[in-house]
Amino acid sequence: MTYAGRDAAKVAGLVVGGAAIGAALGLLYAPQSGVETRRKIKHYSRHYAKRAEVQALRYGRDIKAGLTQAVESGKSWLAKRDMRRLTAV
């Protein structure tokens, strides 16, 4: 392994170690009990999941509308092209 690779591994190890120590200290000094923390996490995760679901449905409808419009536009263009061919004969 090169020196750069070893240095990168050391930095990654320090970052992971620091994150683990920070998480442990955060749990030790948390202002509420574990039950309350889990209840809040569950509430917020449901809230954000519902928002993501609504947003995904909205995006889906927008995409469907855009595709439908593109298909109709393509059909109209093909019909005009075919009419020009028939009248040119």
N, C-alpha and C positions, 0 to 999 in steps of 0.2 A: 504494500500500500504506500502511496506517496505521502509526502509531508502534508500536502493540501488535503488529501483524503482523511488523514489522521486528525488534522485540525477541524475539519468539518464534522467528524464523528464526535470529537470532544465538545464542540459547540452544541450539537444536537443533544448529546447526553446532558449537558448543563441545562438546556432549555426544558427537556423532559423532567429532569430532577427538580428544577425550579417550579414547574407547573404542579408536580405532585406535592411538593412542600406547601405551595400556596393553597392547593385544594384542601390539604389536611388542616392547615391553620384556619381556613375559612369555615370548615365544619366545626372546629373546636370553639371558635369565637362567634358562631352564628347567633343572631339575636332571638331566634325562636327554636322550638323543639323540632326534632326530625319529622314528627307527625304533621306539624303545621307546614313545614317546608315541603313535604311530599304532597300535601293537599294543594298548596299554591302551585307547585309544578304541574300537577294534574289539571288544575283549572286553566292555567295559562296554555298548556299544550293543547287542551281541547279548544280553547278560544282561537289559537293560531291555526289549528287544523281546520276549523270551520271557516276561518277567513281564507285560507288557502284553497279550500274546496269551492267556495263561492267565486274566488278569482279565477280558478281553473275553468269552472263552468262558463264564466263570462268570456274568457279567452276562447274557449271552444266554440261558443256561439258566434263570436266575431270572426273566427277563422272559417266556420261553416258558411256564414253570410258572404264572406269575401270569395270563397271558392264557388259558391252558387252564382255570384255575380260574374265571376271570370268565365264560368262555363256558359252562362247565358250570352255573354259578350262574344265568346268564341262561336257559338251557334249562329248568332246574328251575323257575324263577319263571314262565316262559311256560306250562309244563305245568300248574302249580298254577292259574294264571289260567284256562286253558282248562277245567280240571276244574270250577272254580267256575261257569263259564258254563253248562256242560252240566248240572250239578246244579240250577242256578237255574231252568232252563226247565221 
